């Protein structure tokens, strides 16, 4: 896609000691905004975490959003549309 920006976040874990990095929805959304990401795809579990944030207060450059893996709840779609258009 012309003019699109992508971002790859890695969660570091310490498997040797049984510690796994926890997903941080707030960090993810901050990075989406900071990097001016325009297209974003995530599984429903991530979307359900994202909508717990004050999305109305977060300005993003997102133009295309997608979900993968299983159907997305209508409530999640409505919340994101309400906040980000």
Backbone as a chain_set.jsonl record, in Angstrom:
{"seq": "XXXXXXXXXXXXXXXXXXXXXXXXXXXXXXXXXXXXXXXXXXXXXXXXXXXXXXXXXXXXXXXXXXXXXXXXXXXXXXXXXXXXX", "coords": {"N": [[0.838, -1.153, 0.0], [0.645, 2.131, -0.879], [2.326, 4.699, 0.8], [1.821, 3.613, 3.286], [2.475, 2.738, 6.707], [4.27, 0.525, 8.716], [4.627, -1.46, 11.688], [6.493, -3.414, 13.859], [6.197, -5.098, 16.736], [7.94, -6.638, 19.322], [7.669, -9.019, 21.852], [9.638, -9.617, 24.422], [10.833, -12.488, 26.058], [11.749, -14.52, 28.84], [12.423, -17.475, 28.628], [13.971, -19.383, 29.858], [13.769, -18.986, 32.567], [11.11, -19.24, 32.921], [9.574, -16.969, 32.623], [7.353, -14.88, 30.946], [6.834, -12.275, 28.655], [4.316, -9.867, 29.21], [1.405, -8.944, 27.411], [0.854, -5.612, 26.49], [-1.539, -3.469, 26.059], [-1.808, -0.685, 26.131], [0.795, 0.197, 25.625], [1.097, -0.784, 23.03], [-0.863, 0.741, 21.605], [0.127, 3.316, 22.052], [2.509, 3.132, 20.588], [1.477, 2.656, 18.026], [0.329, 5.15, 17.559], [2.569, 6.885, 17.893], [4.305, 6.051, 15.854], [2.817, 6.583, 13.681], [1.243, 4.641, 12.368], [-0.616, 3.253, 9.711], [-2.077, 1.022, 8.871], [-3.438, -1.785, 10.475], [-3.55, -4.967, 11.956], [-4.932, -7.366, 14.092], [-5.486, -10.064, 16.436], [-8.733, -10.966, 17.856], [-8.465, -11.067, 20.697], [-6.528, -9.155, 21.256], [-7.791, -6.851, 20.278], [-9.937, -6.75, 22.08], [-8.605, -6.06, 24.398], [-7.578, -3.578, 23.668], [-9.885, -1.952, 23.436], [-10.467, -1.4, 26.036], [-9.063, 0.77, 26.756], [-8.824, 4.413, 26.962], [-9.822, 5.306, 24.216], [-10.843, 7.525, 22.878], [-9.227, 9.581, 23.627], [-6.879, 9.229, 22.342], [-4.984, 9.966, 19.614], [-4.735, 8.675, 16.446], [-3.222, 7.516, 13.342], [-4.448, 5.635, 11.862], [-5.881, 4.007, 9.064], [-6.797, 1.687, 7.965], [-8.146, -1.152, 9.431], [-8.024, -4.424, 10.786], [-9.019, -7.752, 11.686], [-8.056, -11.006, 12.749], [-8.28, -14.583, 12.778], [-10.582, -15.271, 14.36], [-14.117, -14.517, 14.462], [-14.897, -11.072, 15.049], [-16.282, -9.422, 17.831], [-19.326, -7.548, 17.633], [-19.514, -5.421, 19.438], [-16.887, -4.642, 19.899], [-16.125, -3.686, 17.4], [-17.921, -1.529, 17.155], [-17.055, 0.119, 19.271], [-14.434, 0.842, 18.523], [-14.96, 2.13, 16.067], [-16.506, 4.266, 17.027], [-14.605, 5.699, 18.488], [-12.372, 6.117, 16.748], [-13.317, 6.427, 14.195]], "CA": [[0.0, 0.0, 0.0], [1.452, 3.335, -0.994], [2.25, 5.598, 1.933], [1.49, 2.902, 4.527], [3.552, 2.538, 7.673], [4.079, -0.688, 9.494], [5.336, -1.519, 12.953], [6.592, -4.77, 14.395], [6.543, -5.099, 18.148], [8.34, -7.938, 19.827], [7.609, -9.206, 23.296], [10.779, -10.43, 24.855], [10.523, -13.356, 27.189], [12.872, -15.237, 29.416], [11.908, -18.841, 28.733], [14.826, -20.177, 30.736], [13.283, -18.83, 33.932], [9.666, -19.387, 32.93], [8.918, -15.665, 32.589], [6.897, -14.473, 29.629], [6.432, -10.876, 28.59], [2.874, -9.696, 29.156], [0.919, -8.027, 26.396], [0.525, -4.296, 27.045], [-2.355, -2.79, 25.054], [-1.5, 0.744, 26.152], [2.073, 0.372, 24.918], [0.829, -1.008, 21.62], [-1.578, 1.884, 21.033], [1.087, 4.441, 22.047], [3.43, 2.927, 19.463], [0.708, 2.881, 16.793], [0.2, 6.602, 17.405], [3.894, 7.489, 17.747], [4.88, 5.67, 14.561], [1.844, 6.954, 12.658], [0.86, 3.436, 11.633], [-1.852, 3.47, 8.961], [-2.793, -0.247, 8.723], [-3.19, -2.597, 11.662], [-4.307, -6.21, 12.063], [-4.686, -8.039, 15.365], [-6.527, -11.029, 16.79], [-9.76, -10.413, 18.729], [-8.017, -10.886, 22.082], [-5.836, -7.862, 21.309], [-8.818, -5.816, 20.13], [-10.707, -6.65, 23.328], [-7.76, -5.312, 25.337], [-7.461, -2.2, 23.187], [-11.088, -1.15, 23.696], [-10.519, -1.052, 27.456], [-8.323, 2.023, 26.891], [-9.591, 5.622, 26.612], [-9.488, 5.511, 22.805], [-11.232, 8.88, 22.461], [-8.14, 10.49, 23.999], [-5.673, 8.825, 21.627], [-5.05, 10.31, 18.193], [-3.972, 7.724, 15.628], [-3.238, 7.739, 11.889], [-4.966, 4.407, 11.266], [-6.866, 4.105, 7.983], [-7.318, 0.334, 7.735], [-8.068, -2.026, 10.593], [-8.473, -5.779, 10.484], [-8.914, -8.757, 12.729], [-7.774, -12.316, 12.162], [-8.303, -15.727, 13.669], [-11.96, -15.61, 14.722], [-14.972, -13.34, 14.268], [-14.771, -9.987, 16.02], [-17.565, -9.046, 18.433], [-19.854, -6.257, 17.169], [-19.228, -4.386, 20.44], [-15.514, -4.183, 19.68], [-16.162, -2.886, 16.172], [-18.62, -0.28, 17.446], [-16.219, 0.948, 20.151], [-13.319, 1.388, 17.721], [-15.55, 3.091, 15.133], [-16.923, 5.442, 17.789], [-13.42, 6.453, 18.914], [-11.402, 6.411, 15.698], [-13.967, 6.623, 12.907]], "C": [[0.9, 1.239, 0.0], [1.236, 4.247, 0.215], [1.921, 4.927, 3.258], [2.715, 2.793, 5.418], [3.245, 1.285, 8.463], [4.978, -0.651, 10.724], [5.347, -2.962, 13.406], [7.048, -4.666, 15.833], [6.897, -6.517, 18.557], [8.207, -7.947, 21.335], [8.759, -10.129, 23.668], [10.361, -11.274, 26.053], [11.786, -14.055, 27.646], [12.395, -16.661, 29.679], [12.712, -19.685, 29.715], [14.316, -20.12, 32.175], [11.77, -18.897, 34.026], [8.903, -18.07, 32.917], [8.563, -15.315, 31.15], [6.492, -13.015, 29.686], [4.913, -10.8, 28.483], [2.527, -8.703, 28.065], [0.484, -6.736, 27.073], [-0.211, -3.499, 25.972], [-2.038, -1.303, 24.995], [-0.198, 1.025, 25.416], [1.868, 0.222, 23.412], [0.177, 0.215, 20.983], [-0.686, 3.122, 21.014], [2.035, 4.333, 20.867], [2.721, 3.108, 18.123], [0.592, 4.374, 16.515], [1.555, 7.244, 17.112], [4.481, 7.242, 16.364], [3.956, 5.997, 13.389], [1.473, 5.784, 11.749], [-0.492, 3.672, 10.969], [-2.687, 2.202, 8.783], [-2.428, -1.134, 9.904], [-4.109, -3.802, 11.668], [-3.927, -6.885, 13.38], [-5.781, -9.061, 15.621], [-7.535, -10.393, 17.752], [-9.323, -10.214, 20.182], [-7.288, -9.557, 22.256], [-6.846, -6.729, 21.202], [-9.617, -5.646, 21.408], [-9.909, -5.924, 24.408], [-7.686, -3.841, 24.952], [-8.688, -1.376, 23.555], [-11.282, -0.832, 25.174], [-9.814, 0.276, 27.727], [-9.209, 3.214, 26.548], [-9.284, 6.047, 25.173], [-9.82, 6.914, 22.313], [-10.117, 9.892, 22.713], [-6.863, 10.232, 23.207], [-5.844, 9.116, 20.144], [-4.14, 9.364, 17.414], [-4.103, 8.089, 14.158], [-3.839, 6.556, 11.145], [-6.033, 4.692, 10.214], [-7.526, 2.765, 7.718], [-7.088, -0.507, 8.972], [-8.612, -3.387, 10.206], [-8.308, -6.657, 11.713], [-8.705, -10.1, 12.053], [-7.916, -13.398, 13.222], [-9.693, -16.198, 14.043], [-12.811, -14.367, 14.514], [-14.803, -12.33, 15.4], [-16.156, -9.602, 16.53], [-18.033, -7.701, 17.894], [-19.564, -5.12, 18.146], [-17.828, -3.8, 20.263], [-15.476, -3.265, 18.464], [-16.802, -1.527, 16.457], [-17.763, 0.657, 18.294], [-15.078, 1.592, 19.385], [-13.852, 2.418, 16.725], [-15.942, 4.382, 15.841], [-15.709, 6.318, 18.112], [-12.572, 6.952, 17.749], [-12.018, 6.583, 14.313], [-13.962, 5.434, 12.009]], "O": [[1.816, 1.346, 0.815], [0.101, 4.528, 0.598], [1.758, 5.616, 4.265], [3.849, 2.76, 4.939], [2.098, 1.025, 8.828], [5.955, 0.095, 10.782], [4.328, -3.651, 13.343], [8.153, -4.202, 16.114], [6.224, -7.474, 18.175], [8.589, -6.991, 22.01], [8.808, -11.287, 23.254], [9.631, -10.821, 26.935], [12.764, -14.156, 26.906], [12.014, -17.009, 30.797], [12.174, -20.603, 30.333], [14.423, -21.099, 32.914], [11.201, -18.642, 35.087], [7.699, -18.057, 33.176], [9.391, -15.446, 30.249], [5.877, -12.571, 30.656], [4.297, -11.577, 27.754], [3.258, -7.744, 27.822], [-0.178, -6.766, 28.11], [0.414, -2.922, 25.082], [-2.004, -0.724, 23.91], [-0.107, 1.995, 24.664], [2.399, 1.003, 22.622], [0.62, 0.674, 19.93], [-0.734, 3.9, 20.061], [2.333, 5.334, 20.215], [3.302, 3.654, 17.185], [0.738, 4.813, 15.374], [1.676, 8.052, 16.191], [5.088, 8.137, 15.775], [4.285, 5.714, 12.237], [1.4, 5.922, 10.528], [-1.404, 4.223, 11.584], [-3.894, 2.297, 8.564], [-1.263, -1.228, 10.289], [-5.308, -3.679, 11.415], [-2.75, -6.964, 13.734], [-6.882, -8.942, 15.084], [-7.225, -9.389, 18.394], [-9.776, -9.271, 20.831], [-7.421, -8.908, 23.293], [-6.768, -5.754, 21.949], [-9.945, -4.522, 21.787], [-10.493, -5.24, 25.249], [-7.728, -2.963, 25.814], [-8.553, -0.217, 23.948], [-12.179, -0.065, 25.524], [-9.954, 0.842, 28.811], [-10.246, 3.042, 25.906], [-8.574, 7.026, 24.945], [-9.146, 7.435, 21.424], [-10.076, 10.944, 22.076], [-5.871, 10.94, 23.383], [-6.742, 8.577, 19.497], [-2.943, 9.265, 17.682], [-4.976, 8.867, 13.772], [-3.747, 6.485, 9.92], [-6.949, 5.488, 10.422], [-8.682, 2.709, 7.297], [-5.978, -0.57, 9.499], [-9.539, -3.495, 9.404], [-7.564, -6.341, 12.641], [-9.13, -10.305, 10.915], [-7.699, -13.157, 14.41], [-9.96, -17.4, 14.045], [-12.271, -13.266, 14.401], [-14.592, -12.699, 16.556], [-17.095, -9.47, 15.746], [-17.216, -6.797, 17.715], [-19.387, -3.976, 17.726], [-17.62, -2.602, 20.456], [-14.865, -2.197, 18.5], [-16.278, -0.493, 16.042], [-17.749, 1.865, 18.056], [-14.789, 2.772, 19.583], [-13.247, 3.477, 16.559], [-15.731, 5.471, 15.309], [-15.784, 7.543, 18.016], [-12.105, 8.091, 17.767], [-11.299, 6.86, 13.353], [-14.486, 5.498, 10.898]]}, "num_chains": 1, "name": "protein.A"}
